[in-house]
Amino acid sequence: MHGRHALVRRPSPRLADGLVTHIDRSEHVDVELAQHQWDGYVSALHDAGWTTHEVTPAPDCPDSVFVEDTMVVYGDLAVISRPGADERKPETEAAEDAVRARGYRIARIEAPGTLDGGDVLKHGGRVWVGLGGRTNADGARQLAAHLEPLGAHVIPVPLTKVLHLKSAVTALPDGTVIGYEPLVDDPTVWGDRFLAVPEEPGAHVVLLGDGALLMSSAAPATADLFRRRGYRVVAVDISEYEKLEGCVTCLSVRLRG
């Protein structure tokens, strides 16, 4: 397994029925446009040198495009999640098959633990786990038991203002943790490594490698901020996913071989 690989999953035709918790279901989700935006997202990964592997689609699972929630990958281990929303529990089986096919060892979060992959932020040996509506303390404890033998330091973080931790914060390549401050419960968790960004969609980046950041096109001021810090920005339109509390990180599981 060499180079950069990512798991992706096509959007369900029932995408518009996806769960929302912290925002109003006010805007119509255009499923056809969402498919076009997904194609653009996958193309951006390919253009940056990534190889994508499709998880078998789950047309009956509206949220299944948000494949990041199905697992946490660390080293050669994939910890299969146990989603906090019962409607999403059927999403994990095919995702497990796909990551096993890439050569990963498998562990699982078991009941009564719940954990969504989108609640887990990893950088430099630290793994922050958001404890909120989808991930509970037992799920975080089990994740720590799986990852600490691999050298990870797992840090639980309170979460009340957003669906997932990575809806609030992600990390730049240098370890700076970026977030939209009104949605971050406690920025002091990250001390002086926290950087507030001016737009909510700017809080989410996928590290493409070689100093490139994949982010939403809905955050131009944040993109300028990143460029001033020396990064190359690859902006994609994911408006239909943002209506469902989705962001650029949710749409793939990044595997580094």
Contacts in CASP RR format, 6 or more apart in sequence:
PFRMAT RR
TARGET T0000
AUTHOR 0000-0000-0000
METHOD contacts of the structure
MODEL  1
MHGRHALVRRPSPRLADGLVTHIDRSEHVDVELAQHQWDGYVSALHDAGW
TTHEVTPAPDCPDSVFVEDTMVVYGDLAVISRPGADERKPETEAAEDAVR
ARGYRIARIEAPGTLDGGDVLKHGGRVWVGLGGRTNADGARQLAAHLEPL
GAHVIPVPLTKVLHLKSAVTALPDGTVIGYEPLVDDPTVWGDRFLAVPEE
PGAHVVLLGDGALLMSSAAPATADLFRRRGYRVVAVDISEYEKLEGCVTC
LSVRLRG
1 102 0 8 1.000
1 103 0 8 1.000
1 255 0 8 1.000
1 257 0 8 1.000
2 257 0 8 1.000
3 51 0 8 1.000
3 256 0 8 1.000
3 257 0 8 1.000
4 48 0 8 1.000
4 49 0 8 1.000
4 50 0 8 1.000
4 51 0 8 1.000
4 208 0 8 1.000
4 209 0 8 1.000
4 254 0 8 1.000
4 255 0 8 1.000
4 256 0 8 1.000
4 257 0 8 1.000
5 50 0 8 1.000
5 51 0 8 1.000
5 52 0 8 1.000
5 53 0 8 1.000
5 102 0 8 1.000
5 254 0 8 1.000
5 255 0 8 1.000
5 256 0 8 1.000
5 257 0 8 1.000
6 45 0 8 1.000
6 50 0 8 1.000
6 51 0 8 1.000
6 52 0 8 1.000
6 53 0 8 1.000
6 252 0 8 1.000
6 253 0 8 1.000
6 254 0 8 1.000
6 255 0 8 1.000
7 52 0 8 1.000
7 53 0 8 1.000
7 54 0 8 1.000
7 55 0 8 1.000
7 67 0 8 1.000
7 95 0 8 1.000
7 98 0 8 1.000
7 99 0 8 1.000
7 102 0 8 1.000
7 252 0 8 1.000
7 253 0 8 1.000
7 255 0 8 1.000
8 38 0 8 1.000
8 41 0 8 1.000
8 42 0 8 1.000
8 45 0 8 1.000
8 52 0 8 1.000
8 53 0 8 1.000
8 54 0 8 1.000
8 55 0 8 1.000
8 67 0 8 1.000
8 251 0 8 1.000
8 252 0 8 1.000
9 54 0 8 1.000
9 55 0 8 1.000
9 56 0 8 1.000
9 57 0 8 1.000
9 58 0 8 1.000
9 64 0 8 1.000
9 65 0 8 1.000
9 67 0 8 1.000
9 95 0 8 1.000
10 35 0 8 1.000
10 38 0 8 1.000
10 54 0 8 1.000
10 57 0 8 1.000
10 65 0 8 1.000
11 31 0 8 1.000
11 34 0 8 1.000
11 35 0 8 1.000
11 38 0 8 1.000
11 64 0 8 1.000
11 65 0 8 1.000
12 57 0 8 1.000
12 58 0 8 1.000
12 59 0 8 1.000
12 60 0 8 1.000
12 61 0 8 1.000
12 62 0 8 1.000
12 63 0 8 1.000
12 64 0 8 1.000
12 65 0 8 1.000
13 31 0 8 1.000
13 59 0 8 1.000
14 59 0 8 1.000
14 60 0 8 1.000
14 61 0 8 1.000
14 62 0 8 1.000
15 29 0 8 1.000
15 31 0 8 1.000
15 34 0 8 1.000
15 62 0 8 1.000
15 65 0 8 1.000
15 240 0 8 1.000
15 244 0 8 1.000
16 28 0 8 1.000
16 29 0 8 1.000
16 31 0 8 1.000
16 62 0 8 1.000
17 62 0 8 1.000
18 62 0 8 1.000
18 63 0 8 1.000
18 244 0 8 1.000
19 62 0 8 1.000
19 63 0 8 1.000
19 85 0 8 1.000
19 87 0 8 1.000
19 88 0 8 1.000
19 244 0 8 1.000
20 244 0 8 1.000
20 245 0 8 1.000
21 133 0 8 1.000
21 163 0 8 1.000
21 245 0 8 1.000
22 161 0 8 1.000
22 162 0 8 1.000
22 163 0 8 1.000
22 167 0 8 1.000
22 245 0 8 1.000
23 243 0 8 1.000
23 245 0 8 1.000
27 243 0 8 1.000
29 240 0 8 1.000
29 243 0 8 1.000
29 244 0 8 1.000
30 240 0 8 1.000
31 240 0 8 1.000
33 239 0 8 1.000
33 240 0 8 1.000
34 65 0 8 1.000
34 240 0 8 1.000
34 241 0 8 1.000
37 236 0 8 1.000
37 237 0 8 1.000
37 238 0 8 1.000
37 239 0 8 1.000
37 240 0 8 1.000
37 241 0 8 1.000
38 65 0 8 1.000
38 251 0 8 1.000
40 236 0 8 1.000
41 236 0 8 1.000
41 238 0 8 1.000
41 248 0 8 1.000
41 251 0 8 1.000
41 252 0 8 1.000
42 52 0 8 1.000
44 214 0 8 1.000
44 234 0 8 1.000
44 236 0 8 1.000
45 52 0 8 1.000
45 208 0 8 1.000
45 214 0 8 1.000
45 252 0 8 1.000
46 52 0 8 1.000
47 234 0 8 1.000
48 208 0 8 1.000
48 209 0 8 1.000
48 210 0 8 1.000
48 212 0 8 1.000
48 214 0 8 1.000
48 234 0 8 1.000
50 208 0 8 1.000
50 254 0 8 1.000
52 252 0 8 1.000
53 98 0 8 1.000
53 101 0 8 1.000
53 102 0 8 1.000
54 98 0 8 1.000
55 67 0 8 1.000
55 70 0 8 1.000
55 94 0 8 1.000
55 95 0 8 1.000
55 97 0 8 1.000
55 98 0 8 1.000
56 94 0 8 1.000
56 97 0 8 1.000
56 98 0 8 1.000
57 64 0 8 1.000
58 64 0 8 1.000
58 90 0 8 1.000
58 91 0 8 1.000
58 94 0 8 1.000
60 90 0 8 1.000
61 87 0 8 1.000
61 88 0 8 1.000
61 90 0 8 1.000
61 91 0 8 1.000
62 87 0 8 1.000
63 69 0 8 1.000
63 85 0 8 1.000
63 87 0 8 1.000
63 88 0 8 1.000
63 91 0 8 1.000
63 244 0 8 1.000
64 88 0 8 1.000
64 91 0 8 1.000
65 241 0 8 1.000
65 250 0 8 1.000
65 251 0 8 1.000
66 241 0 8 1.000
66 246 0 8 1.000
66 250 0 8 1.000
66 251 0 8 1.000
67 91 0 8 1.000
67 95 0 8 1.000
67 250 0 8 1.000
67 251 0 8 1.000
67 252 0 8 1.000
67 253 0 8 1.000
68 117 0 8 1.000
68 118 0 8 1.000
68 166 0 8 1.000
68 249 0 8 1.000
68 250 0 8 1.000
68 251 0 8 1.000
68 252 0 8 1.000
68 253 0 8 1.000
69 81 0 8 1.000
69 83 0 8 1.000
69 88 0 8 1.000
69 91 0 8 1.000
69 116 0 8 1.000
69 117 0 8 1.000
69 118 0 8 1.000
69 134 0 8 1.000
69 164 0 8 1.000
69 250 0 8 1.000
70 80 0 8 1.000
70 81 0 8 1.000
70 83 0 8 1.000
70 91 0 8 1.000
70 92 0 8 1.000
70 95 0 8 1.000
70 96 0 8 1.000
70 117 0 8 1.000
70 253 0 8 1.000
71 78 0 8 1.000
71 79 0 8 1.000
71 80 0 8 1.000
71 81 0 8 1.000
71 92 0 8 1.000
71 95 0 8 1.000
71 96 0 8 1.000
71 99 0 8 1.000
71 117 0 8 1.000
71 253 0 8 1.000
72 78 0 8 1.000
72 79 0 8 1.000
72 81 0 8 1.000
72 115 0 8 1.000
72 117 0 8 1.000
72 120 0 8 1.000
72 122 0 8 1.000
72 127 0 8 1.000
72 143 0 8 1.000
72 147 0 8 1.000
73 79 0 8 1.000
73 99 0 8 1.000
73 104 0 8 1.000
73 253 0 8 1.000
73 254 0 8 1.000
73 255 0 8 1.000
74 122 0 8 1.000
74 127 0 8 1.000
74 146 0 8 1.000
74 147 0 8 1.000
74 150 0 8 1.000
74 152 0 8 1.000
75 150 0 8 1.000
76 103 0 8 1.000
76 104 0 8 1.000
76 105 0 8 1.000
77 104 0 8 1.000
77 105 0 8 1.000
77 106 0 8 1.000
77 107 0 8 1.000
77 146 0 8 1.000
77 147 0 8 1.000
77 150 0 8 1.000
78 96 0 8 1.000
78 99 0 8 1.000
78 100 0 8 1.000
78 104 0 8 1.000
78 105 0 8 1.000
78 106 0 8 1.000
78 107 0 8 1.000
79 107 0 8 1.000
79 108 0 8 1.000
79 109 0 8 1.000
79 115 0 8 1.000
79 143 0 8 1.000
79 146 0 8 1.000
79 147 0 8 1.000
80 92 0 8 1.000
80 95 0 8 1.000
80 96 0 8 1.000
80 106 0 8 1.000
80 107 0 8 1.000
80 108 0 8 1.000
80 109 0 8 1.000
81 92 0 8 1.000
81 109 0 8 1.000
81 115 0 8 1.000
81 116 0 8 1.000
81 117 0 8 1.000
82 89 0 8 1.000
82 92 0 8 1.000
82 108 0 8 1.000
82 109 0 8 1.000
82 110 0 8 1.000
82 111 0 8 1.000
82 113 0 8 1.000
82 114 0 8 1.000
82 115 0 8 1.000
82 139 0 8 1.000
83 89 0 8 1.000
83 91 0 8 1.000
83 92 0 8 1.000
83 114 0 8 1.000
83 115 0 8 1.000
83 116 0 8 1.000
83 134 0 8 1.000
84 114 0 8 1.000
84 115 0 8 1.000
84 116 0 8 1.000
84 133 0 8 1.000
84 134 0 8 1.000
84 135 0 8 1.000
84 136 0 8 1.000
85 134 0 8 1.000
88 116 0 8 1.000
95 253 0 8 1.000
96 106 0 8 1.000
99 106 0 8 1.000
99 253 0 8 1.000
99 255 0 8 1.000
100 106 0 8 1.000
102 255 0 8 1.000
104 255 0 8 1.000
107 146 0 8 1.000
109 115 0 8 1.000
109 139 0 8 1.000
109 142 0 8 1.000
109 143 0 8 1.000
110 142 0 8 1.000
112 136 0 8 1.000
112 138 0 8 1.000
113 136 0 8 1.000
113 138 0 8 1.000
113 139 0 8 1.000
113 142 0 8 1.000
114 134 0 8 1.000
114 135 0 8 1.000
114 136 0 8 1.000
114 138 0 8 1.000
114 139 0 8 1.000
115 129 0 8 1.000
115 134 0 8 1.000
115 135 0 8 1.000
115 136 0 8 1.000
115 139 0 8 1.000
115 140 0 8 1.000
115 142 0 8 1.000
115 143 0 8 1.000
116 134 0 8 1.000
116 135 0 8 1.000
116 164 0 8 1.000
117 135 0 8 1.000
117 164 0 8 1.000
118 164 0 8 1.000
118 165 0 8 1.000
118 166 0 8 1.000
118 167 0 8 1.000
118 249 0 8 1.000
118 250 0 8 1.000
119 129 0 8 1.000
119 130 0 8 1.000
119 131 0 8 1.000
119 132 0 8 1.000
119 134 0 8 1.000
119 135 0 8 1.000
119 159 0 8 1.000
119 164 0 8 1.000
119 165 0 8 1.000
119 166 0 8 1.000
120 127 0 8 1.000
120 128 0 8 1.000
120 129 0 8 1.000
120 130 0 8 1.000
120 143 0 8 1.000
120 165 0 8 1.000
120 166 0 8 1.000
121 127 0 8 1.000
121 128 0 8 1.000
121 165 0 8 1.000
121 166 0 8 1.000
121 169 0 8 1.000
121 170 0 8 1.000
121 171 0 8 1.000
121 177 0 8 1.000
122 128 0 8 1.000
122 152 0 8 1.000
123 171 0 8 1.000
123 175 0 8 1.000
123 177 0 8 1.000
124 175 0 8 1.000
125 151 0 8 1.000
125 152 0 8 1.000
125 153 0 8 1.000
126 152 0 8 1.000
126 153 0 8 1.000
126 155 0 8 1.000
127 143 0 8 1.000
127 144 0 8 1.000
127 147 0 8 1.000
127 152 0 8 1.000
127 153 0 8 1.000
127 154 0 8 1.000
127 155 0 8 1.000
128 154 0 8 1.000
128 155 0 8 1.000
128 156 0 8 1.000
128 157 0 8 1.000
128 165 0 8 1.000
128 169 0 8 1.000
128 189 0 8 1.000
129 135 0 8 1.000
129 140 0 8 1.000
129 143 0 8 1.000
129 144 0 8 1.000
129 154 0 8 1.000
129 155 0 8 1.000
129 156 0 8 1.000
129 157 0 8 1.000
129 165 0 8 1.000
130 140 0 8 1.000
130 156 0 8 1.000
130 157 0 8 1.000
130 158 0 8 1.000
130 159 0 8 1.000
130 164 0 8 1.000
130 165 0 8 1.000
131 137 0 8 1.000
131 140 0 8 1.000
131 156 0 8 1.000
131 157 0 8 1.000
131 158 0 8 1.000
131 159 0 8 1.000
132 158 0 8 1.000
132 159 0 8 1.000
132 160 0 8 1.000
133 159 0 8 1.000
133 163 0 8 1.000
134 163 0 8 1.000
134 164 0 8 1.000
135 159 0 8 1.000
137 156 0 8 1.000
140 154 0 8 1.000
140 156 0 8 1.000
143 154 0 8 1.000
144 152 0 8 1.000
144 154 0 8 1.000
147 154 0 8 1.000
148 154 0 8 1.000
155 189 0 8 1.000
157 165 0 8 1.000
157 185 0 8 1.000
157 186 0 8 1.000
157 189 0 8 1.000
158 185 0 8 1.000
158 186 0 8 1.000
159 165 0 8 1.000
159 168 0 8 1.000
159 185 0 8 1.000
160 185 0 8 1.000
161 168 0 8 1.000
161 182 0 8 1.000
161 183 0 8 1.000
161 184 0 8 1.000
161 185 0 8 1.000
162 168 0 8 1.000
162 183 0 8 1.000
162 245 0 8 1.000
163 245 0 8 1.000
164 245 0 8 1.000
164 250 0 8 1.000
166 204 0 8 1.000
166 247 0 8 1.000
166 249 0 8 1.000
166 250 0 8 1.000
167 183 0 8 1.000
167 203 0 8 1.000
167 204 0 8 1.000
167 245 0 8 1.000
167 246 0 8 1.000
167 247 0 8 1.000
168 179 0 8 1.000
168 180 0 8 1.000
168 183 0 8 1.000
168 184 0 8 1.000
168 185 0 8 1.000
168 203 0 8 1.000
169 177 0 8 1.000
169 178 0 8 1.000
169 179 0 8 1.000
169 184 0 8 1.000
169 190 0 8 1.000
169 194 0 8 1.000
169 203 0 8 1.000
170 177 0 8 1.000
170 178 0 8 1.000
170 179 0 8 1.000
170 203 0 8 1.000
170 204 0 8 1.000
170 205 0 8 1.000
170 249 0 8 1.000
171 177 0 8 1.000
171 178 0 8 1.000
171 205 0 8 1.000
171 207 0 8 1.000
172 178 0 8 1.000
172 195 0 8 1.000
172 205 0 8 1.000
172 207 0 8 1.000
172 213 0 8 1.000
172 226 0 8 1.000
172 229 0 8 1.000
172 231 0 8 1.000
173 207 0 8 1.000
173 209 0 8 1.000
173 211 0 8 1.000
173 231 0 8 1.000
175 193 0 8 1.000
176 193 0 8 1.000
176 194 0 8 1.000
176 195 0 8 1.000
177 190 0 8 1.000
177 193 0 8 1.000
177 194 0 8 1.000
177 195 0 8 1.000
178 194 0 8 1.000
178 195 0 8 1.000
178 196 0 8 1.000
178 197 0 8 1.000
178 202 0 8 1.000
178 203 0 8 1.000
178 205 0 8 1.000
179 187 0 8 1.000
179 194 0 8 1.000
179 195 0 8 1.000
179 196 0 8 1.000
179 197 0 8 1.000
179 202 0 8 1.000
179 203 0 8 1.000
180 196 0 8 1.000
180 197 0 8 1.000
180 199 0 8 1.000
180 200 0 8 1.000
180 202 0 8 1.000
180 203 0 8 1.000
181 187 0 8 1.000
181 196 0 8 1.000
182 200 0 8 1.000
183 200 0 8 1.000
183 203 0 8 1.000
184 194 0 8 1.000
187 194 0 8 1.000
187 196 0 8 1.000
188 194 0 8 1.000
197 203 0 8 1.000
197 219 0 8 1.000
197 222 0 8 1.000
197 225 0 8 1.000
198 219 0 8 1.000
198 221 0 8 1.000
198 222 0 8 1.000
198 225 0 8 1.000
199 218 0 8 1.000
199 219 0 8 1.000
199 220 0 8 1.000
199 221 0 8 1.000
199 222 0 8 1.000
200 219 0 8 1.000
201 215 0 8 1.000
201 216 0 8 1.000
201 218 0 8 1.000
201 219 0 8 1.000
201 222 0 8 1.000
201 242 0 8 1.000
201 247 0 8 1.000
202 215 0 8 1.000
202 216 0 8 1.000
202 218 0 8 1.000
202 219 0 8 1.000
202 222 0 8 1.000
202 223 0 8 1.000
203 222 0 8 1.000
203 247 0 8 1.000
204 215 0 8 1.000
204 216 0 8 1.000
204 247 0 8 1.000
204 248 0 8 1.000
204 249 0 8 1.000
205 213 0 8 1.000
205 214 0 8 1.000
205 215 0 8 1.000
205 226 0 8 1.000
205 248 0 8 1.000
205 249 0 8 1.000
206 213 0 8 1.000
206 214 0 8 1.000
206 215 0 8 1.000
206 248 0 8 1.000
206 249 0 8 1.000
206 252 0 8 1.000
206 254 0 8 1.000
207 213 0 8 1.000
207 214 0 8 1.000
207 254 0 8 1.000
208 214 0 8 1.000
208 234 0 8 1.000
210 232 0 8 1.000
211 230 0 8 1.000
211 231 0 8 1.000
211 232 0 8 1.000
212 231 0 8 1.000
212 232 0 8 1.000
212 233 0 8 1.000
212 234 0 8 1.000
213 226 0 8 1.000
213 231 0 8 1.000
213 232 0 8 1.000
213 233 0 8 1.000
213 234 0 8 1.000
214 234 0 8 1.000
214 236 0 8 1.000
214 248 0 8 1.000
215 222 0 8 1.000
215 223 0 8 1.000
215 226 0 8 1.000
215 233 0 8 1.000
215 234 0 8 1.000
215 235 0 8 1.000
215 236 0 8 1.000
215 248 0 8 1.000
216 235 0 8 1.000
216 236 0 8 1.000
216 237 0 8 1.000
216 238 0 8 1.000
216 242 0 8 1.000
216 247 0 8 1.000
216 248 0 8 1.000
217 235 0 8 1.000
217 236 0 8 1.000
217 237 0 8 1.000
217 238 0 8 1.000
218 237 0 8 1.000
218 238 0 8 1.000
218 239 0 8 1.000
218 242 0 8 1.000
220 235 0 8 1.000
223 233 0 8 1.000
223 235 0 8 1.000
226 233 0 8 1.000
227 233 0 8 1.000
236 248 0 8 1.000
238 246 0 8 1.000
238 247 0 8 1.000
238 248 0 8 1.000
238 251 0 8 1.000
241 247 0 8 1.000
241 250 0 8 1.000
241 251 0 8 1.000
END
